[in-house]
Amino acid sequence: MIKVESKKEKRICQGDIFKDIEHVEYALEEESNVEISKINFPLVIVLTQDCDLAQDYKYRIEEPSTNNQDKFLISVIVAPLYNVEHIYMGEHLSEIGLKMQNINKDKSPGQILRKNKNPRYHYLDFPKNIPIASSIIDFKHYFTVNVNYLLEHKSKKFICKVSELYREDISQRFASFLSRIGLPPFKK
Amino acid sequence: MGKSKEIFDEKYIKALPTDSSIQKKVEKKQEIEEEKSDSEPVKYIISKPTRKVIKAKIVHD
């Protein structure tokens, strides 16, 4: 079980969990016709390094400088949280037409998943006072969100924040997943 | 016969709970259920991501 904090800070923090965050898949414009496709993710967690978020907030909001915006972030890295039961069945993206792999809940794959031994996923079991069922972060599905968008929506969409040691565990596993090297099969 | 019936009826009527005692029992039960529901937090199942496609036409003045 992880530890979370419900207190809402003014700035975006690593480990913040937000609800109903939109990701723009594509935006097309052709001869005055505009088409925008958006995916709404019910829950996402912020993965950007906290020091970067702190500096962005300091120089964007607290002490804005007209000299340069060197510490500004373009966007914030987030990853979606899925319900663990949907993950087991591979149905967590069924509403957007994607079928994912099954993970046998009762056998080794499910146990490996819940023990955070699968590099792609991170299992979260929330305390009783947080109204979120057991969830999985899928590191492969990370995307980015505009900084101002998250700041503007923080008051309404913030749920809770994963506490420091636990968020650092998530951050470290995410970094490991991103930097993994897939070796080609050895041919004799 | 009539007397025993009357006695039976009287005893039966006394054994029946009165409206106020039923009401107290119902209120007590509701209190217990509310306390129980307060202590058992509701866990929301995360819904699945959904897609929305917006189509619009730019109108030039």
HADDOCK unambig.tbl for C-alpha pairs under 7 A between the chains (distance, minus, plus):
assign (segid A and resid 32 and name CA) (segid B and resid 57 and name CA) 5.58 0.50 0.50
assign (segid A and resid 32 and name CA) (segid B and resid 58 and name CA) 4.92 0.50 0.50
assign (segid A and resid 33 and name CA) (segid B and resid 56 and name CA) 5.98 0.50 0.50
assign (segid A and resid 33 and name CA) (segid B and resid 57 and name CA) 4.59 0.50 0.50
assign (segid A and resid 33 and name CA) (segid B and resid 58 and name CA) 6.26 0.50 0.50
assign (segid A and resid 34 and name CA) (segid B and resid 55 and name CA) 5.65 0.50 0.50
assign (segid A and resid 34 and name CA) (segid B and resid 56 and name CA) 5.12 0.50 0.50
assign (segid A and resid 34 and name CA) (segid B and resid 57 and name CA) 5.90 0.50 0.50
assign (segid A and resid 35 and name CA) (segid B and resid 53 and name CA) 6.95 0.50 0.50
assign (segid A and resid 35 and name CA) (segid B and resid 54 and name CA) 5.61 0.50 0.50
assign (segid A and resid 35 and name CA) (segid B and resid 55 and name CA) 4.50 0.50 0.50
assign (segid A and resid 35 and name CA) (segid B and resid 56 and name CA) 6.49 0.50 0.50
assign (segid A and resid 36 and name CA) (segid B and resid 53 and name CA) 5.62 0.50 0.50
assign (segid A and resid 36 and name CA) (segid B and resid 54 and name CA) 5.08 0.50 0.50
assign (segid A and resid 36 and name CA) (segid B and resid 55 and name CA) 6.52 0.50 0.50
assign (segid A and resid 37 and name CA) (segid B and resid 52 and name CA) 5.78 0.50 0.50
assign (segid A and resid 37 and name CA) (segid B and resid 53 and name CA) 4.28 0.50 0.50
assign (segid A and resid 37 and name CA) (segid B and resid 54 and name CA) 6.26 0.50 0.50
assign (segid A and resid 38 and name CA) (segid B and resid 51 and name CA) 5.62 0.50 0.50
assign (segid A and resid 38 and name CA) (segid B and resid 52 and name CA) 5.25 0.50 0.50
assign (segid A and resid 38 and name CA) (segid B and resid 53 and name CA) 6.25 0.50 0.50
assign (segid A and resid 39 and name CA) (segid B and resid 49 and name CA) 6.56 0.50 0.50
assign (segid A and resid 39 and name CA) (segid B and resid 50 and name CA) 5.54 0.50 0.50
assign (segid A and resid 39 and name CA) (segid B and resid 51 and name CA) 4.31 0.50 0.50
assign (segid A and resid 39 and name CA) (segid B and resid 52 and name CA) 6.31 0.50 0.50
assign (segid A and resid 40 and name CA) (segid B and resid 49 and name CA) 5.42 0.50 0.50
assign (segid A and resid 40 and name CA) (segid B and resid 50 and name CA) 5.35 0.50 0.50
assign (segid A and resid 40 and name CA) (segid B and resid 51 and name CA) 6.26 0.50 0.50
assign (segid A and resid 41 and name CA) (segid B and resid 49 and name CA) 4.70 0.50 0.50
assign (segid A and resid 42 and name CA) (segid B and resid 46 and name CA) 6.75 0.50 0.50
assign (segid A and resid 42 and name CA) (segid B and resid 47 and name CA) 6.34 0.50 0.50
assign (segid A and resid 42 and name CA) (segid B and resid 48 and name CA) 6.82 0.50 0.50
assign (segid A and resid 42 and name CA) (segid B and resid 49 and name CA) 6.08 0.50 0.50
assign (segid A and resid 82 and name CA) (segid B and resid 46 and name CA) 6.57 0.50 0.50
assign (segid A and resid 83 and name CA) (segid B and resid 45 and name CA) 6.51 0.50 0.50
assign (segid A and resid 83 and name CA) (segid B and resid 46 and name CA) 5.36 0.50 0.50
assign (segid A and resid 92 and name CA) (segid B and resid 48 and name CA) 5.74 0.50 0.50
assign (segid A and resid 93 and name CA) (segid B and resid 48 and name CA) 6.28 0.50 0.50
assign (segid A and resid 93 and name CA) (segid B and resid 49 and name CA) 6.34 0.50 0.50
assign (segid A and resid 95 and name CA) (segid B and resid 48 and name CA) 6.51 0.50 0.50
assign (segid A and resid 95 and name CA) (segid B and resid 49 and name CA) 6.45 0.50 0.50
assign (segid A and resid 95 and name CA) (segid B and resid 50 and name CA) 5.51 0.50 0.50
assign (segid A and resid 96 and name CA) (segid B and resid 49 and name CA) 6.99 0.50 0.50
assign (segid A and resid 96 and name CA) (segid B and resid 50 and name CA) 5.71 0.50 0.50
assign (segid A and resid 96 and name CA) (segid B and resid 51 and name CA) 5.83 0.50 0.50
assign (segid A and resid 128 and name CA) (segid B and resid 41 and name CA) 6.26 0.50 0.50
assign (segid A and resid 129 and name CA) (segid B and resid 41 and name CA) 6.23 0.50 0.50
assign (segid A and resid 131 and name CA) (segid B and resid 41 and name CA) 6.97 0.50 0.50
assign (segid A and resid 131 and name CA) (segid B and resid 42 and name CA) 5.93 0.50 0.50
assign (segid A and resid 131 and name CA) (segid B and resid 43 and name CA) 4.51 0.50 0.50
assign (segid A and resid 131 and name CA) (segid B and resid 44 and name CA) 5.70 0.50 0.50
assign (segid A and resid 132 and name CA) (segid B and resid 43 and name CA) 5.31 0.50 0.50
assign (segid A and resid 132 and name CA) (segid B and resid 44 and name CA) 5.34 0.50 0.50
assign (segid A and resid 132 and name CA) (segid B and resid 45 and name CA) 6.74 0.50 0.50
assign (segid A and resid 133 and name CA) (segid B and resid 43 and name CA) 5.31 0.50 0.50
assign (segid A and resid 133 and name CA) (segid B and resid 44 and name CA) 5.79 0.50 0.50
assign (segid A and resid 133 and name CA) (segid B and resid 45 and name CA) 5.51 0.50 0.50
assign (segid A and resid 133 and name CA) (segid B and resid 46 and name CA) 6.95 0.50 0.50
